[in-house]
């Protein structure tokens, strides 16, 4: 009976040992799986850090490329302006007196200055030539506009001279005005100066812009041409009157 008791006890202990062995085996398996998960976690962490670093490098590279593209675009804008400016100047809607002409001329000056300062760019010489052709055409239009305004002012003064010319009686008793026109003495300032000045106010803002750019040779030439045109128109008005006055004085007084 005692032996049987020990045998039962031994069987129970053996069963407990087997259970513990199974538990230990499961624990070892769980530890192995945990170690595997830990290894995988470390690998994922390394890959994540690598991906994060790569993304940061890509963001930095993207920002650098965007800055480069913006800088390149800002430089190419000067060349791209050729077509827009040429279309504006060639269109019939752009006039010297419009609000768009002077800003467009200023932009054209900027493009010429930029292209000339970067002659190493591809086709820079060709673009410079085209820009200068447009610029010459624009300044020629300014010169023509100034001439037309001055001629219009001169025509108004000529009409005023004709109106102020005293009529003389013809042989048949009818009144007749001299063909050349004659300003009543004392009315010269009103007719020749005040009216001429009032007839050309639209030239002031244009000429102020041209004078502000007079440090450039082409604008100096334009201003010189405009001064010559002004003098020619003034001379065409004053010369006949001065000759008439001198003739009158020579006939009425001993010189």
Secondary structure, DSSP 8 states (H G I E B T S, - for coil): -HHHHHHHHHHHHHHHHHHHHHHHHHHHHHHHHHHHHHHHHHHHHHHHHHHHHHHHHHHHHHHHHHHHHHHHHHHHHHHHHHHHHHHHHHSTT--TTSHHHHHHHHHHHHHHHHHHH-TTSTTHHHHHHHHHHHHHHHHHHHHHHHHHHHHHHHHHHHHHHHHHS--EE-TTS-EE--TT----TT-HIIIIIIHHHHTTTTHHHHHHHHHHTTTSHHHHHHHHHHHHHHHHHHHHHHHHHHHHHHHHHHHHS--
